[in-house]
Amino acid sequence: MRICNKGFQRDQNLQLHQQGYNLSWKLKQRNGNDIRKRVCPKLSCVHNDRKHALDDLTGIKNHFSRKHVEKKWKCDRCSKKYTIQSDCKAHMKIHN
């Protein structure tokens, strides 16, 4: 990457890294054609397989942030952890 000089073997990993710099999230194949299905860049994830790929960019971004990012929000009652604060708040409503 030109900004930080980091290198990535997979295009999807580069695209996820660029998110931190607010750069384009448009995933492209090496030949420049748009990818129709989005795969998760985490190799151990079931969505890394083209058979289980997600249809849109928003879907893969939401999947990655919910499943592969540190879960820093915790329910006070049952200790279940969440990546996204609004998910945690919605969960906590079931205890009321």
Secondary structure as the mmCIF struct_conf table of DSSP 4:
data_model
#
loop_
_struct_conf.conf_type_id
_struct_conf.id
_struct_conf.beg_label_comp_id
_struct_conf.beg_label_asym_id
_struct_conf.beg_label_seq_id
_struct_conf.end_label_comp_id
_struct_conf.end_label_asym_id
_struct_conf.end_label_seq_id
TURN_TY1_P TURN_TY1_P1 ARG A 2 CYS A 4
BEND BEND1 GLN A 9 ARG A 10
HELX_RH_AL_P HELX_RH_AL_P1 ASP A 11 GLN A 18
HELX_RH_3T_P HELX_RH_3T_P1 GLN A 19 TYR A 21
TURN_TY1_P TURN_TY1_P2 ASN A 22 ASN A 22
STRN STRN1 LYS A 28 LYS A 28
TURN_TY1_P TURN_TY1_P3 ARG A 30 ASN A 31
BEND BEND2 GLY A 32 GLY A 32
HELX_LH_PP_P HELX_LH_PP_P1 ASN A 33 ASN A 33
STRN STRN2 ASP A 34 ASP A 34
HELX_LH_PP_P HELX_LH_PP_P2 ILE A 35 ILE A 35
BEND BEND3 ARG A 36 LYS A 37
STRN STRN3 ARG A 38 ARG A 38
BEND BEND4 PRO A 41 PRO A 41
TURN_TY1_P TURN_TY1_P4 LEU A 43 SER A 44
BEND BEND5 CYS A 45 CYS A 45
HELX_RH_3T_P HELX_RH_3T_P2 VAL A 46 ASN A 48
BEND BEND6 ASP A 49 ASP A 49
HELX_RH_3T_P HELX_RH_3T_P3 ARG A 50 HIS A 52
STRN STRN4 LEU A 54 LEU A 54
BEND BEND7 ASP A 55 ASP A 56
HELX_RH_AL_P HELX_RH_AL_P2 LEU A 57 LYS A 67
BEND BEND8 HIS A 68 VAL A 69
STRN STRN5 TRP A 73 LYS A 74
TURN_TY1_P TURN_TY1_P5 ASP A 76 CYS A 78
STRN STRN6 LYS A 81 TYR A 82
BEND BEND9 THR A 83 ILE A 84
HELX_RH_AL_P HELX_RH_AL_P3 GLN A 85 MET A 92
HELX_RH_3T_P HELX_RH_3T_P4 LYS A 93 HIS A 95
#
